[in-house]
Amino acid sequence: MTVVGPLRLGFLMFPGFPMACLTSAIEPLRAANEITGRREFVWTLVAETAAPVRSSAEIGFEPDATLQELEGLDQLYLLSPPTAEFADPRRSPARLRWLDRTGVTLGAFSGGIFPLARAGLLEGRPCSVHWCYEAAFKADFPGVEAREVTILREGRRITASGAGAVFDLMLRLIEERLGRDCMTEVACWFQHPFVRDADASQKVPVARAGGTTDSLPVAIREAIRLFETHVEDPLRIPDVATAVGLSGRHFERMFKRETGQSPLRYYHHLRLMKARQRVLYSNDSFREIAASVGYMTSSPMIRHYTEFFGVSPRDERRLTQSMRRAAPPRVEAAE
């Protein structure tokens, strides 16, 4: 099939957006253009206003267009931290919905799923959610199906969980447009080690073990999956051992050998990590957070949280919010 004209992509930047996601999107497209000697891909940096937008690395990027004047795109991706809010909460979501009605494919990288969902554009659709934000996202948007895959393409919605996933997504777009040979050459330009399948699961660290869950034995992976799916209503450890087909003693020994922790301690830490996501990325009360991770009241959760992280949830939330509000020194927009 003959391709007419370049593929036009836009990247809507919110203050504090992950810069690695932006460069992981643009650089492979730029390389594909150089390899072919044609402008097969063009991109536009977009913001709600014409002012430079500072990234997570405190580097400013000058937008090429504002959201309200944007036109002529094939795809638009939102890049933001999970705490991002629309500067214009009425006109900006309405503009995104208008772009959707005109046939533009909408997507999001990393925390960009939060404003995309706030605009009502993920209702009834699954999306890729980074494991760091999973608890906060599910609490804010219970009507959106959160999946642990790295990339999810569902009709005219495309979501990618992080910078590595974004690079893989761009390689897929290059392959679809220019063929596998070009895609492979682009990957080799950047010494990209491999191209993951679109439905590949995310790499998730094993707490205090220095590895990732996909490297664990099947029984231990299944136990961790059960822990993950029973955070609000904690399971008994003997019941988990039975569920994975091991005796209680064998399960305890094997789990500690593979993760460096007893199952009970691992489960406890997992629940506290889920609580921390909501402390950092939501405005939920500590009572609500405690209930969501299996505590009857907030007091023991706060005490365990402080012991584990070395700071109380109240102080950590206050510090994080003050850092987000702090006005950084002005820098010139990146070239």
N, C-alpha and C positions, 0 to 999 in steps of 0.2 A: 504494500500500500504506500502510495506516495505521500510524504509529509510536506505540507505547505506551510511555510513560515516557521519562525522559531517558537519554541515553547516559552511562554512568558510567565515568570513566577514573581510573586511579591512576598516580602517578609515584613510583617507588621511587628514592630519592636515596641515593647513596653519597658519603662525604666527598670534597670536591674536584670534585663534579659540575659540568658546564658550565651556569652559571646562564642563559645566553642560550637554551639549549635549553628550559629550563623555562618561561621567560617567552614564548618563541615558541610554545609549546603552549597555555598558559593564556589569553593575551591575545586571540587570535582567537575562542576559545570564549566568553570573557566578552563580547566584542563581539556575537557571534551571539545570545547570550541577551538582551542589551540591545535589539538591533534587533527581535527577535521579541516581546519582552516576556514571554518564557517561559523557564523553566529547561530548555532543550533539552539542555544539557550540564552535568554536575556532575563535580567532580574532587576527588581526595583525595591529599594529600601523604603518602608512606609512607616509613618507614625501618626498619632492622632493630631499632632500639631507640627508646625514647621521647625520647631526647636530641636537641637541635637538631643539624642537619647543616649544616656550613659548605660553601658553594659555592666554585667556582673564584675568585669575586670576594671571597672571605672574608666573605660575608654569611651569617648563620645563618638557617635555615628550620626552624620547628617542625613536626614531622610531625603529621598528624591521626590516624594509626593506625600500629601496627607491622605488619610483614609477617605475623607469626604470627596476629594477630587480624583480618586483612583478610578481608572477604567482600563479596559483592554487586556486584562489578565486572564490567564487560563487557570492558575492556581494561586492561592494566598495562604500563607502559613503564619500562625501567631507564635511569637517567641516572648516568653515572660517568666518571671518567678511565680510560684504558686500563689503568692499574696497579691498579685497585680489586680488593680481595679481600673475600670475605664475612666479616663479623665472626663469624658462626657458620657455618663451612663445612660442617656436617652438616645442621642444621635448615633453614637458609635455602634452599639449592638444593632440598631435599626439598619445602619449602612451594611453591616455584615450580612444581615438577613436579606437585604436587597441584592447584594452580590450573589448570594446563594440562589436567589430566584432567577437571576440572569444566567445561571449555569456555571459560575466559577466554582472550582473545586476548593473546598476549605479544609485546612488542616492545622495541626499544632505540634510543636516540638516541646518536650519536657513539660515545664509548668504552664505552657501556653494552652493546655487543655482546660485550665481553670477559667480564663476569660471566654474561651469558646463555649464552654458549658454555661457560663453566666449569660451569654447571649442567646441561650435556648437552642443552640445548634448541634447539641449532642443527645438530645432527648430521644430515647428509644433506640439509640445506636451504641455499639460497643466502641471502646477506645483503648489505646495503649497508655498505661499509667506507670510511671517510674515507681519502683518499689519504695523510694524515699518518701513519696507523696501519697501512697496508696490509702493510708488510714484517713488522712485529711480529705482526700478527694471523695472517698466513699461516704464520709460523714456529710459533706456539703452537697453531694449530688447522688443521693441514693437511687434515683431513677435512671442513672447512666451505668451501663455495664462496664466495669473496669477489668481489663485483662492484663496479664503479666507478659505478654509478647513484646518483642522489641519494636515491631512495626505492625500497624493494623490499617489496611486499606479496605474501607467499607463503602462502596459506591463513591460518592463525591465527598467523602471524608477520609483524610489520611492523618494518622497520628504516629509519632515516633517518640520513644521513651527518653532518649538522650543523644549526645553528640555522635557517638559511634553508630547508633541506629540511624541518625540523619544521614551520615555518610553512606551507609548501606542503601538507604532509600534513594539517594541521588544516583548511586550506581545502577539501581533498578530502572530508574527513569532513563538513564543513558542507554542501558541495554535495550529497552523497549523502543527507543527512538533510533539508535545508531547501530545496534547489534552487539553481540557478545564480545567480539574482538575489540571493539572500541572500549567497552566497559572494562575488559580485562587490562587493557593498556592504561586506562585511567587509574585503576586500582594499583597497578605496579608503579606508576609514577609516584604514588604516595606510600609505597611499600605497605599497602593495606593487606593484612595477613590473610584474610579470607572474606568471602561474601556470605553472610548468613541468610538462611531461608527467611522469607517474610514472616513466618509464624514461629521463629525461634524464640525460646524463652529467654527472659532477662537473666544476666549473671547477678546473683544475689550473694553477698558475703555471708559466710557462716560466722556468727558472733564469736569473737575471741579465738578463732581457729586459723585465721590466715588463709582460708580457702573459700570456695564457692559451693553452693548447694548441689550443683550438677555433678560434682566430683565425689559425692558421698555414696555409700552403698544404698541399694534400693530401699531397704527397711528403714534406714535413718532418714532418707529423703521423704518417705511416706509419713514418718512420725512428725517431721517438721511441717509437712503439709497439713497434717491434722492439727498441730499447734496453731498454724497460721489461720486456719478456718474456725478455730474455737478460741478466739481471744476474749470475746465478751462473756462466753459461758465456758470457763476453763474445764478441761478434762482431767480425770485422775490418771496419773502416770501408769498404774497397772493396767488400766483399760486401754491405753495407747499401746503398751507392750503386747497385749492380746491382739489388738487390731492389726499389728504388723507381723504377727505370727512368731513372736519370741517370748521366752520366759522372762519374768520380771528381772531376774538376776543377769541373764545374758543381755537383755536390752540395756540395762544400766551400764554394764561393762563396755558394750559395743558403742553406745552413744558417747560415753566419756572418752573412749579411745579416738573416735572420729572427730569430735568437736572440742575436746578439752574441758567439757563441762558435764555435770550430771544433767539428765533430762529435766528435772525440776528446776534447776538453776537456769538452764537455757530457756525454758518456757517462761520463767519469771522475767528474764531479761528481754525476751521477745515482746512480752506485753508492755514493758516499760518503754521499749523503742517505739512501739505503736502509739503509746501515750505521748511520747516526745514529738512525733510528727504532728499531732493535733495541738500540742502546746505551741509549736513554732509556726504552723501553717493554718491555724484557724483561730477564731475568737471564742471558741466553746468554753464554757465554764469548767472549772476543775472538777466539779461534781459530775458533769456530763462526761468528761474525759475519763474519770475514774470508772464510771459505770460501763463505758465502752470497752474497757480492758479488764473487766471482771472483778472490780472492787465494789464492795457494798457501800462504802463511804469514801470521801476524798482524802481523809487524814492519813490512812496507811499508804495510799498511793503516793501522796506528797512526800511522806517520810522515806519510802523506798526509792522514789525518784531522786531525792536529794542525796541519798547514800550512794546510788549508782552513778549519777552524773556529776556529783560534786557541787551542784547548784540547785536551788529550789526551782520548781516550774514557774513560780511567780517571777522570781528574779531573772530566769532565763528568758521568759517572754518579754519582760520589761526591757532587758538589754537588747534583745533582737529587734524589738520595735523601735527603740531609740536609734539603733544603727541604721535602720531603714529610713527613718525620718531625717537623719543628719544630712545637711546640705553639703555635698562634696565640693571641693574647689573646681572652678570651671576649667575645662580643657577644650582644646580645639577638636573639631570633628576629625575622625580618622580618615586618611586618604583611601 
